[in-house]
Amino acid sequence: MADLFSPRVSIEQVEEGTELAPKFDAHGLLPAVTTDASSGELLMHGYMNAEALQKTIETGEAHYYSRSRQALWHKGATSGLVQKVRELFIDDDQDCVWLRVDVSGGASCHVGYRSCFYRRIPIGEQAQPRPLEFTETEKVFDPVEVYGDAPNPTKL
C-alpha cells in the first residue's frame, strides 16, 4: 500500500497537493459516505481501512471494513448488489471519502431498502416522542432470501 498512499508530511501536501495521503483514525479506519451517482441520494455510510480503500481504487467496486465482523467487506459479494464506483473523492484533510456509485440490483441496505437512510427523525415541534417516519415503503429485495435467517451482527 506504500505505493498507492503517500506519507503525510505537511498541511500543504495534504490540503493542496496531488498525493493521496489518507489519515486513518486510531482504529485504522476512514469514514466513507456513499451516494447514488445519478440521483445524488445518500445510500450508506461505512468505513474503510487501508486495504478496503486500495481494493476500491484498484477494482472500481466498493470495498468497506466491517467493524462488527472485523473483516474486509466487498459490497455485494453476498447479495449481488455490487456498488460500481463512478467517482471517488477525498475531503480536504484526507480523512473521509465520498463514493458516487451505480448499484446493480437497485439497493444498498442489508435490510432490503434502497438506501440505509430509510427513516426520518421528527424534528422541531414535531419531535415530541413520535415514531420514526419511513421514507421508503417497499423493499427492493428480501433480506432473508439473500442472507438467510441469522440476524445481522452489524445492527445489534
Buried (B, 14 or more C-beta within 10 A) or exposed (E): EEEEBBEBEEEEBBEEBEEEBBEBEEEEBBBBBBBBBEEEEBBBEBBBBBEBBBBBBEEEBBBBBBBEEEEBBBBBEEBEBBBBBEEBEBBEEBBBBBBBBEBBBEBBBBEBBBBBBBEEEEEEEEEEEEEEEEEBEEBBBEBEEBBEEEEEEEEE
